[in-house]
Amino acid sequence: MKILVLNGPNLNQLGKREPTVYGSGILKQLENELIEYGNEYQISITTEQSNYEGQLIDWLHESETKFDAIVMNPGAFTHYSIAIRDAIASISLPVIEVHISNVHARENFRQVSVTAPVCVGQVSGFHFEGYKMAIDYFRRGKHHV
């Protein structure tokens, strides 16, 4: 199984940006943890991060021939990017939306996701563990991949 993990804007600032909300771990640590976790289950994990909406859309479009599933933290694009929502809807791969913080316990604007309705599910508030929860869902074959 091959899973693409996409991280959106400002996630390259993990460890520096609001550590009381996002924790002290950095993006490279998260990526390494996920690759190691995947290795335990013979799952190939590829990680990408971009602050640019178009780059994330390109990776989504290109994913169908390379991956079986996607775990995505769209960052702030979660709340307003119809373009990313449409890119997710345009591919046949299952996508799980992940958030490090509990977006439902934060500001009102963060509680609305335009991308979640086209994903198979959402994991929110479990910090880095949420990514592993999403990977586990696919690993266990809960969704046809």
Backbone as ProteinMPNN parsed JSONL, in Angstrom:
{"seq_chain_A": "MKILVLNGPNLNQLGKREPTVYGSGILKQLENELIEYGNEYQISITTEQSNYEGQLIDWLHESETKFDAIVMNPGAFTHYSIAIRDAIASISLPVIEVHISNVHARENFRQVSVTAPVCVGQVSGFHFEGYKMAIDYFRRGKHHV", "coords_chain_A": {"N_chain_A": [[0.847, -1.187, 0.0], [0.443, 2.231, -0.744], [0.647, 5.415, 0.571], [-0.081, 8.825, 0.39], [0.877, 11.656, 2.15], [-0.235, 14.779, 2.672], [0.553, 18.063, 3.568], [-0.582, 21.275, 4.309], [-0.527, 24.917, 4.175], [1.65, 26.713, 6.345], [2.332, 24.578, 7.956], [4.932, 23.92, 7.808], [5.978, 25.454, 9.733], [5.697, 24.235, 12.134], [6.427, 23.638, 15.556], [7.462, 26.142, 15.947], [5.306, 27.792, 15.545], [2.698, 28.76, 17.485], [3.062, 26.798, 19.792], [1.561, 25.949, 21.995], [-0.831, 25.267, 20.918], [-0.267, 23.635, 18.681], [1.763, 21.968, 19.498], [5.212, 20.99, 20.176], [6.638, 19.598, 18.315], [8.356, 19.286, 15.187], [7.896, 19.627, 11.583], [9.582, 17.872, 10.11], [10.09, 15.912, 11.992], [7.486, 14.857, 12.311], [7.104, 13.849, 9.693], [9.171, 11.903, 9.554], [8.35, 10.185, 11.641], [5.947, 9.219, 10.563], [6.788, 7.894, 8.245], [8.397, 5.875, 9.393], [6.394, 4.595, 10.901], [4.719, 3.681, 8.857], [6.519, 1.867, 7.667], [6.55, -0.173, 9.566], [4.282, -1.572, 8.945], [4.546, -2.329, 6.35], [3.841, -0.278, 4.607], [4.176, 2.168, 2.227], [5.03, 5.433, 2.75], [4.696, 8.642, 1.56], [5.607, 11.97, 1.926], [4.562, 15.341, 1.644], [4.72, 18.924, 1.634], [3.274, 22.103, 1.267], [2.958, 25.623, 0.93], [1.404, 26.614, -0.994], [-1.563, 26.745, -2.744], [-2.056, 25.837, -5.399], [0.042, 24.0, -5.821], [-0.6, 21.952, -4.006], [-3.006, 21.13, -5.151], [-2.061, 20.188, -7.63], [-0.518, 17.981, -6.714], [-2.589, 16.4, -5.653], [-4.032, 15.823, -8.031], [-2.083, 14.376, -9.442], [-1.814, 12.128, -7.895], [-3.407, 9.845, -8.303], [-2.32, 7.844, -9.995], [-0.178, 6.979, -8.577], [-0.593, 6.377, -5.87], [-2.502, 4.783, -3.19], [-4.152, 5.876, -1.313], [-4.899, 8.942, 0.512], [-3.761, 11.057, 3.083], [-4.564, 14.062, 4.44], [-3.724, 17.253, 5.614], [-5.117, 20.109, 5.188], [-4.562, 22.57, 6.297], [-5.102, 26.053, 6.696], [-6.479, 26.215, 4.307], [-8.523, 24.444, 4.534], [-10.793, 25.775, 5.383], [-11.697, 27.471, 3.404], [-10.983, 26.853, 0.758], [-12.321, 26.192, -2.099], [-11.256, 25.27, -4.407], [-9.358, 23.288, -3.631], [-11.134, 21.551, -2.416], [-12.635, 20.798, -4.682], [-10.62, 19.54, -6.144], [-10.049, 17.306, -4.545], [-12.538, 16.042, -4.745], [-12.439, 15.391, -7.411], [-10.798, 13.231, -7.785], [-10.319, 9.65, -7.608], [-9.291, 8.452, -5.393], [-9.44, 7.599, -1.89], [-9.617, 10.063, 0.686], [-8.532, 11.228, 3.793], [-9.139, 13.802, 6.008], [-7.026, 15.554, 8.165], [-6.32, 17.128, 11.27], [-4.13, 18.768, 13.457], [-4.724, 20.214, 15.787], [-7.736, 20.502, 17.788], [-10.049, 21.46, 15.851], [-12.716, 21.995, 16.218], [-12.988, 23.032, 18.687], [-12.032, 25.511, 18.622], [-11.715, 28.822, 17.174], [-14.699, 30.139, 15.623], [-14.57, 30.281, 12.774], [-12.734, 28.303, 12.184], [-14.094, 26.006, 12.61], [-15.531, 25.24, 10.482], [-15.385, 23.245, 7.67], [-14.677, 23.132, 4.314], [-13.62, 21.136, 2.864], [-13.946, 18.656, 4.144], [-16.51, 17.404, 3.541], [-16.028, 16.029, 1.121], [-14.255, 14.116, 1.753], [-13.402, 10.876, 3.15], [-13.466, 10.896, 5.848], [-12.715, 12.683, 8.941], [-10.088, 13.547, 11.127], [-9.382, 15.017, 14.14], [-7.593, 16.936, 16.475], [-5.784, 15.222, 17.766], [-3.096, 15.66, 17.647], [0.066, 14.67, 16.355], [-0.582, 11.997, 16.355], [-3.041, 11.749, 15.124], [-2.583, 11.558, 12.379], [-1.512, 8.991, 12.213], [-3.733, 7.564, 13.024], [-5.402, 7.938, 10.836], [-3.891, 6.658, 8.846], [-3.995, 4.072, 9.914], [-6.696, 3.493, 9.563], [-6.869, 3.152, 6.781], [-4.99, 1.085, 6.545], [-6.194, -1.019, 7.871], [-8.079, -1.705, 6.093], [-10.567, -0.553, 6.143], [-11.693, 1.152, 4.433], [-12.212, 0.795, 1.058], [-9.325, 0.507, -0.748]], "CA_chain_A": [[0.0, 0.0, 0.0], [1.161, 3.506, -0.825], [-0.17, 6.522, 1.068], [0.464, 10.171, 0.279], [0.52, 12.558, 3.24], [-0.089, 16.163, 2.235], [0.401, 19.102, 4.584], [-0.785, 22.567, 3.694], [0.189, 26.12, 4.578], [2.164, 27.0, 7.687], [2.744, 23.388, 8.705], [6.398, 23.961, 7.853], [6.316, 26.257, 10.912], [5.466, 23.459, 13.358], [7.49, 23.796, 16.541], [7.622, 27.585, 16.158], [3.984, 28.431, 15.47], [1.741, 28.453, 18.541], [3.306, 25.456, 20.339], [0.504, 25.545, 22.935], [-1.921, 24.727, 20.103], [0.199, 22.623, 17.739], [2.828, 21.159, 20.072], [6.588, 21.42, 19.934], [7.246, 18.803, 17.256], [8.544, 19.954, 13.898], [7.391, 18.888, 10.431], [10.488, 16.768, 9.763], [9.833, 14.864, 12.991], [6.225, 14.228, 11.918], [7.327, 13.058, 8.474], [9.973, 10.727, 9.906], [7.497, 9.285, 12.428], [4.968, 8.58, 9.686], [7.507, 6.951, 7.38], [8.728, 4.729, 10.249], [5.145, 3.917, 11.223], [4.348, 2.947, 7.654], [7.442, 0.74, 7.494], [6.142, -1.254, 10.476], [3.153, -2.282, 8.341], [4.833, -2.461, 4.921], [3.136, 0.777, 3.886], [5.059, 3.226, 1.742], [4.503, 6.757, 3.051], [5.349, 9.777, 0.909], [5.13, 13.198, 2.551], [4.773, 16.601, 0.928], [4.162, 20.111, 2.286], [3.365, 23.316, 0.466], [2.176, 26.784, 1.321], [0.754, 27.07, -2.211], [-2.772, 26.016, -3.086], [-1.896, 25.165, -6.687], [0.927, 22.846, -5.671], [-1.383, 20.897, -3.356], [-3.952, 20.649, -6.159], [-1.291, 19.366, -8.579], [-0.202, 16.695, -6.074], [-3.829, 15.619, -5.607], [-4.309, 15.333, -9.384], [-1.051, 13.398, -9.829], [-1.78, 11.016, -6.933], [-4.184, 8.662, -8.69], [-1.515, 6.793, -10.619], [0.978, 6.67, -7.734], [-0.938, 6.073, -4.484], [-3.751, 4.087, -2.907], [-4.965, 6.694, -0.411], [-4.271, 10.206, 0.893], [-4.018, 11.688, 4.37], [-4.279, 15.463, 4.126], [-4.001, 18.375, 6.5], [-5.133, 21.262, 4.302], [-4.271, 23.807, 7.006], [-6.129, 27.086, 6.574], [-7.284, 25.983, 3.108], [-9.69, 23.673, 4.979], [-11.942, 26.61, 5.685], [-12.177, 28.331, 2.311], [-10.509, 26.525, -0.586], [-13.208, 25.404, -2.955], [-10.383, 24.641, -5.411], [-8.843, 22.037, -3.063], [-12.31, 20.693, -2.273], [-12.952, 20.257, -5.997], [-9.534, 18.618, -6.525], [-10.293, 16.054, -3.806], [-13.724, 15.423, -5.341], [-12.172, 14.979, -8.792], [-9.974, 12.021, -7.846], [-11.017, 8.454, -7.122], [-8.656, 7.959, -4.166], [-10.019, 8.058, -0.63], [-8.842, 11.075, 1.393], [-8.927, 11.554, 5.16], [-8.685, 15.122, 6.451], [-6.435, 15.488, 9.504], [-5.918, 18.391, 11.899], [-3.346, 18.557, 14.681], [-5.513, 20.753, 16.894], [-9.165, 20.232, 17.717], [-10.613, 22.64, 15.18], [-14.079, 22.206, 16.684], [-12.908, 23.72, 19.982], [-11.315, 26.764, 18.366], [-12.515, 29.922, 16.645], [-15.827, 29.71, 14.792], [-14.202, 30.084, 11.369], [-11.985, 27.043, 12.058], [-14.998, 24.878, 12.81], [-16.163, 24.936, 9.198], [-14.484, 22.668, 6.674], [-15.265, 22.942, 2.985], [-13.018, 19.942, 2.27], [-14.389, 17.428, 4.823], [-17.604, 16.68, 2.892], [-15.583, 15.181, 0.007], [-13.309, 13.162, 2.317], [-14.077, 9.745, 3.791], [-13.567, 11.201, 7.268], [-11.872, 13.741, 9.491], [-9.49, 13.294, 12.434], [-9.056, 16.349, 14.636], [-7.282, 17.142, 17.879], [-4.909, 14.211, 18.352], [-1.73, 16.043, 17.301], [0.669, 13.821, 15.325], [-1.24, 10.681, 16.382], [-4.164, 11.756, 14.199], [-2.112, 11.065, 11.079], [-1.402, 7.533, 12.334], [-5.103, 7.042, 13.059], [-5.877, 7.916, 9.45], [-3.154, 5.574, 8.181], [-4.557, 2.817, 10.427], [-7.988, 3.266, 8.923], [-6.596, 2.569, 5.466], [-4.263, -0.181, 6.743], [-7.144, -2.051, 8.289], [-8.992, -1.999, 4.996], [-11.905, -0.075, 6.472], [-12.193, 1.788, 3.214], [-11.625, 0.108, -0.099], [-8.238, 1.253, -1.397]], "C_chain_A": [[0.885, 1.239, 0.0], [0.217, 4.634, -0.411], [0.595, 7.83, 0.922], [-0.04, 10.998, 1.456], [0.818, 13.975, 2.771], [-0.336, 17.108, 3.403], [0.376, 20.455, 3.9], [-0.028, 23.698, 4.355], [0.475, 26.197, 6.071], [2.561, 25.771, 8.495], [4.258, 23.218, 8.696], [6.886, 24.762, 9.059], [6.044, 25.511, 12.228], [6.68, 23.555, 14.272], [7.736, 25.253, 16.894], [6.265, 28.259, 16.316], [3.079, 27.907, 16.582], [1.92, 27.047, 19.132], [2.26, 25.01, 21.361], [-0.69, 24.945, 22.196], [-1.449, 23.521, 19.305], [1.299, 21.712, 18.28], [4.197, 21.656, 19.667], [7.29, 20.637, 18.831], [7.327, 19.58, 15.959], [8.085, 19.043, 12.754], [8.276, 17.695, 10.089], [10.308, 15.595, 10.723], [8.545, 14.106, 12.637], [6.435, 13.331, 10.705], [8.11, 11.789, 8.771], [9.157, 9.708, 10.69], [6.532, 8.532, 11.526], [5.62, 7.567, 8.751], [7.88, 5.701, 8.171], [7.484, 3.915, 10.588], [4.677, 3.086, 10.028], [5.22, 1.724, 7.435], [7.068, -0.446, 8.367], [5.068, -2.133, 9.848], [3.315, -2.472, 6.838], [3.993, -1.49, 4.085], [4.161, 1.832, 3.497], [4.373, 4.568, 1.978], [5.344, 7.804, 2.326], [4.751, 11.033, 1.516], [5.487, 14.402, 1.692], [4.143, 17.724, 1.741], [4.317, 21.28, 1.342], [2.491, 24.4, 1.079], [1.331, 27.297, 0.157], [-0.408, 26.157, -2.605], [-2.602, 25.214, -4.382], [-1.007, 23.941, -6.621], [0.188, 21.671, -5.029], [-2.38, 20.285, -4.341], [-3.236, 19.77, -7.176], [-0.958, 18.001, -7.98], [-1.441, 15.816, -5.967], [-4.121, 15.019, -6.972], [-3.345, 14.226, -9.789], [-1.101, 12.117, -9.0], [-2.425, 9.73, -7.435], [-3.367, 7.531, -9.287], [-0.363, 6.325, -9.72], [0.632, 6.131, -6.354], [-2.274, 5.346, -4.386], [-4.701, 4.92, -2.057], [-4.178, 7.945, -0.042], [-4.723, 10.598, 2.293], [-3.62, 13.143, 4.165], [-4.664, 16.389, 5.262], [-3.965, 19.62, 5.619], [-4.779, 22.583, 4.979], [-5.419, 24.78, 6.832], [-6.994, 26.909, 5.33], [-8.545, 25.178, 3.43], [-10.947, 24.525, 4.974], [-12.472, 27.425, 4.509], [-11.767, 27.902, 0.915], [-11.464, 25.581, -1.311], [-12.371, 24.673, -4.005], [-9.805, 23.323, -4.886], [-9.989, 21.054, -2.86], [-12.63, 20.022, -3.601], [-11.878, 19.285, -6.481], [-9.708, 17.279, -5.82], [-11.469, 15.31, -4.441], [-13.451, 14.856, -6.733], [-11.353, 13.693, -8.905], [-10.737, 10.843, -7.239], [-10.408, 7.907, -5.829], [-9.386, 8.439, -2.924], [-9.057, 9.007, 0.084], [-9.415, 11.208, 2.807], [-8.303, 12.889, 5.506], [-8.211, 15.007, 7.899], [-6.094, 16.894, 9.976], [-5.221, 18.081, 13.211], [-4.121, 19.037, 15.901], [-6.973, 20.337, 16.733], [-9.843, 21.475, 17.144], [-12.014, 22.971, 15.676], [-14.135, 22.904, 18.043], [-12.219, 25.072, 19.842], [-12.26, 27.841, 17.839], [-13.601, 29.395, 15.702], [-15.425, 29.427, 13.346], [-13.422, 28.792, 11.156], [-12.885, 25.815, 12.18], [-15.714, 24.463, 11.532], [-15.112, 24.411, 8.23], [-15.228, 22.522, 5.358], [-14.72, 21.677, 2.328], [-13.533, 18.642, 2.889], [-15.528, 16.703, 4.106], [-17.199, 15.793, 1.713], [-14.492, 14.2, 0.451], [-14.074, 11.999, 2.948], [-14.22, 9.965, 5.291], [-12.618, 12.301, 7.666], [-11.375, 13.305, 10.867], [-8.973, 14.634, 12.933], [-8.713, 16.301, 16.117], [-6.335, 16.155, 18.517], [-3.432, 14.436, 18.013], [-1.178, 15.086, 16.256], [-0.009, 12.449, 15.251], [-2.414, 10.612, 15.414], [-3.795, 11.253, 12.813], [-2.025, 9.538, 11.105], [-2.778, 6.886, 12.392], [-5.666, 6.936, 11.646], [-5.192, 6.796, 8.67], [-3.712, 4.226, 8.615], [-5.892, 2.484, 9.776], [-7.791, 2.613, 7.558], [-5.915, 1.214, 5.6], [-5.198, -1.318, 7.075], [-8.166, -2.388, 7.217], [-10.41, -1.547, 5.265], [-12.525, 0.644, 5.286], [-11.491, 1.111, 2.061], [-10.569, 1.016, -0.729], [-7.587, 0.385, -2.448]], "O_chain_A": [[1.927, 1.286, 0.653], [-0.869, 4.787, -0.969], [1.767, 7.926, 1.285], [-1.24, 11.035, 1.728], [1.967, 14.329, 2.506], [-1.316, 16.966, 4.134], [1.197, 20.747, 3.031], [0.988, 23.477, 5.014], [-0.33, 25.808, 6.916], [3.073, 25.905, 9.606], [4.803, 22.453, 9.492], [8.076, 24.748, 9.372], [6.149, 26.094, 13.307], [7.82, 23.554, 13.809], [8.166, 25.566, 18.004], [6.101, 29.178, 17.119], [2.738, 26.724, 16.599], [1.038, 26.2, 18.993], [2.088, 23.809, 21.574], [-1.472, 24.197, 22.783], [-2.136, 22.501, 19.251], [1.723, 20.782, 17.593], [4.328, 22.621, 18.913], [8.413, 20.97, 18.452], [6.478, 20.423, 15.668], [7.91, 17.839, 12.94], [7.764, 16.612, 9.806], [10.366, 14.434, 10.319], [8.514, 12.875, 12.658], [5.992, 12.182, 10.694], [7.752, 10.714, 8.291], [9.255, 8.506, 10.441], [6.322, 7.332, 11.706], [5.059, 6.5, 8.499], [7.704, 4.585, 7.681], [7.519, 2.685, 10.564], [4.289, 1.928, 10.181], [4.722, 0.662, 7.059], [7.245, -1.595, 7.964], [4.957, -3.312, 10.185], [2.343, -2.743, 6.133], [3.504, -1.833, 3.008], [4.915, 2.324, 4.335], [3.277, 4.813, 1.475], [6.565, 7.838, 2.472], [3.531, 11.157, 1.613], [6.562, 14.471, 1.098], [3.159, 17.513, 2.45], [5.352, 21.439, 0.694], [1.44, 24.131, 1.661], [0.623, 28.295, 0.294], [-0.238, 24.949, -2.775], [-2.969, 24.04, -4.44], [-1.272, 22.945, -7.294], [0.337, 20.528, -5.462], [-2.574, 19.07, -4.362], [-3.749, 18.715, -7.547], [-1.096, 16.979, -8.652], [-1.354, 14.606, -6.172], [-4.428, 13.831, -7.07], [-3.751, 13.245, -10.413], [-0.485, 11.12, -9.375], [-2.025, 8.639, -7.028], [-3.705, 6.363, -9.095], [0.347, 5.38, -10.066], [1.471, 5.491, -5.72], [-3.057, 5.294, -5.334], [-5.912, 4.699, -2.074], [-2.967, 8.017, -0.245], [-5.898, 10.488, 2.642], [-2.491, 13.437, 3.771], [-5.77, 16.325, 5.799], [-2.885, 20.135, 5.332], [-4.703, 23.614, 4.31], [-6.583, 24.378, 6.822], [-8.124, 27.397, 5.292], [-9.522, 25.226, 2.683], [-12.027, 24.06, 4.609], [-13.556, 28.002, 4.588], [-12.176, 28.547, -0.05], [-11.416, 24.361, -1.155], [-12.736, 23.582, -4.442], [-9.765, 22.338, -5.623], [-9.834, 19.858, -3.104], [-12.87, 18.815, -3.647], [-12.194, 18.308, -7.159], [-9.531, 16.228, -6.436], [-11.405, 14.099, -4.651], [-14.149, 13.947, -7.184], [-11.226, 13.129, -9.992], [-11.673, 11.024, -6.46], [-10.964, 6.986, -5.232], [-9.897, 9.559, -2.897], [-7.845, 8.791, 0.091], [-10.63, 11.29, 2.99], [-7.103, 13.095, 5.327], [-8.899, 14.439, 8.747], [-5.644, 17.737, 9.201], [-5.672, 17.233, 13.981], [-4.171, 18.353, 16.923], [-7.385, 19.878, 15.668], [-10.166, 22.415, 17.871], [-12.452, 24.115, 15.564], [-15.205, 23.316, 18.492], [-11.866, 25.7, 20.84], [-13.471, 27.765, 18.045], [-13.443, 28.35, 15.072], [-15.881, 28.448, 12.756], [-13.444, 28.237, 10.057], [-12.457, 24.701, 11.877], [-16.419, 23.454, 11.506], [-14.084, 25.048, 8.001], [-16.272, 21.874, 5.289], [-15.287, 21.194, 1.347], [-13.551, 17.616, 2.21], [-15.514, 15.473, 4.063], [-17.951, 14.893, 1.339], [-13.878, 13.533, -0.382], [-15.262, 12.125, 3.247], [-15.017, 9.287, 5.94], [-11.826, 12.792, 6.862], [-12.135, 12.765, 11.67], [-8.215, 15.311, 12.238], [-9.437, 15.707, 16.916], [-6.097, 16.241, 19.722], [-2.623, 13.511, 18.084], [-1.909, 14.719, 15.336], [-0.007, 11.814, 14.197], [-2.751, 9.531, 14.931], [-4.599, 10.598, 12.149], [-2.411, 8.872, 10.145], [-2.973, 5.788, 11.871], [-6.328, 5.955, 11.306], [-5.844, 6.069, 7.92], [-3.886, 3.331, 7.788], [-6.174, 1.324, 9.477], [-8.465, 1.639, 7.223], [-6.227, 0.29, 4.85], [-5.016, -2.444, 6.613], [-9.019, -3.254, 7.412], [-11.356, -2.085, 4.69], [-13.747, 0.724, 5.165], [-10.282, 0.886, 2.111], [-10.86, 2.126, -1.176], [-6.647, 0.822, -3.113]]}, "name": "protein", "num_of_chains": 1, "seq": "MKILVLNGPNLNQLGKREPTVYGSGILKQLENELIEYGNEYQISITTEQSNYEGQLIDWLHESETKFDAIVMNPGAFTHYSIAIRDAIASISLPVIEVHISNVHARENFRQVSVTAPVCVGQVSGFHFEGYKMAIDYFRRGKHHV"}
